[in-house]
Amino acid sequence: MAVAPWLVSDALWERVEPLLPKKERRFRYPGRARLPDREALQGILFVLHTGIAWRHLPLELGFGSGSTCYRRLDEWQQANVWKRLHQSLLAELRAAGQLEWSRAVVDSSHLQAKKGAPRRARALSTAAAPVPSITSSSTRPGSRSPGRSPAATATTSPN
């Protein structure tokens, strides 16, 4: 039987847990207990794997609510958890000699685009002259509104 891809293995959790920021509960007015980080990570992975909306995350799975998982994802993004995890995995692969740089691809989402590039000129029209629109006209022959028709104004004038 295949294991669900959103379930976090112990080996993966050992890599991720040290990178997560520690949140201490307040002593006074501690509020509701925080959802454990491992369950929140599994909820995040479930949403990302299935493609469902955050608000549709089933509570029956035990991953907390979708808004909780989304807030935790945002909190970890602000703490650079994913960047540090990526760097540690790259360092481990580099040390093992398992990176194949000859097949590396640079994606534009990782490189800043050059600013101040010249703007392209507007394409010139190939038509001889502008063609009148068949759906609207700038010179209207008359309004079809009952309030503005000559018959309507003749019957409603206060004479």
Helices and strands as residue ranges (DSSP letters): H 10-16, G 17-19, H 37-50, G 54-56, G 59-61, H 66-78, H 81-96, G 101-103, H 150-156
